Amino acid sequence: MFRTLILGLFFALLHVTWTAPAAMAQDGLWGKFSAAGRQALEKRDFPAAEKQFAAALKEAERHGPETARVATTLFSQAELLGAQGKYAAAERLVRRVLTIRKKVLPPDHPDLAISLAAMGSMHVRRHKFAEAEPFATRALAILEKAVAADDPRLAAGLNVLGLLYAMQGRFADAEPLAGRAFTIRQDALAADHPDVADSANSLGFLYLMQERFAEAETFLGHALAIRQKALQADHPDIAQSLNNLGALYTVQGRHADAVRYIEAALAIQEKVFGPEHESVGMALYNLGVLYHIQDRLDEAEPYYRRALEVRQKALGTMHPLVADTLENYAVLLMMTGRMRDAMPLKQRAAEIRAQSN
């Protein structure tokens, strides 16, 4: 029950990043535009990154539609889309990148591995764990051989597989992977680099799933502190951290803190993404859970109802997070004597669970 609650409360896009080698960054107009785009993306200046990557893609395509440079630029554009919460568009680009890289790169090339890790990440985001694992394990196997032990690209592979194992409840497998990723990034990157925050966030998730609350708060708090220092106050990564700490405080019974953090996250997400984005659905669901466990059922119900609407539209009607929402909403309806209304929701949730297994 605890694990199901946390998976519902604490779900976010997994980040996979690619760092341009110095030689490429200096290689003509394509390298200039690519490097400028990556600098803008690191600062989360999305309009500038989009402009630079578009220019880089135009330059890359001068040499053909399926080259290593085209794949590299498309992957950067996919990162940009993912950072803005445009996950479906990002996944389409990652699939294109993987197709190109399989054609033009050797099977043990690190850029191919990063593409595989990104596809694993996309499957994890949709709770398709069986589909994710071959991508994530193959990516890490390549990276372990192809790059140095302190290379941040290795951290990307470690992080994806570690989070997959954590979401499957394989904590003994997950912890060393997530810990190595954090150490690599902390040693190789600036102290306030967004990837350090991502790894701290991953470790916080892992500890929260194990009910190791003090360790979870340390790492989730560290991720938030980095993001608040490095990013604009209304950046979606800050909203993610606020939501995650709100999830921790919910399960600890620190309800006033949980409300404050999750409502702050929701305000950012609605401002940045609009009212129908999946991250908005996550925050709405979290608030429903928070009021539900306090027996404030009249306050919980509208959040569940709106979360269900948003999640069905954003994720599809058969997503496991839709099942989470249906199940909790059904429990609330039963608690308020509305068995006839509750049973269809329970049945729909059971159908989703059966399809997912």
Secondary structure, DSSP 8 states (H G I E B T S, - for coil): -HHHHHHHHS-----------HHHHTSHHHHHHHHHHHHHHHTT-HHHHHHHHHHHHHHHGGG-SSSHHHHHHHHHHHHHHHHTT-HHHHHHHHHHHHHHHHHHS-TT-HHHHHHHHHHHHHHHHTT-HHHHHHHHHHHHHHHHHHS-TT-HHHHHHHHHHHHHHHHTT-HHHHHHHHHHHHHHHHHHS-TT-HHHHHHHHHHHHHHHHTT-HHHHHHHHHHHHHHHHHHS-TT-HHHHHHHHHHHHHHHHHT-HHHHHHHHHHHHHHHHHHH-TTSHHHHHHHHHHHHHHHHTT-HHHHHHHHHHHHHHHHHHH-TT-HHHHHHHHHHHHHHHHTT-HHHHHHHHHHHHHHHHHH-
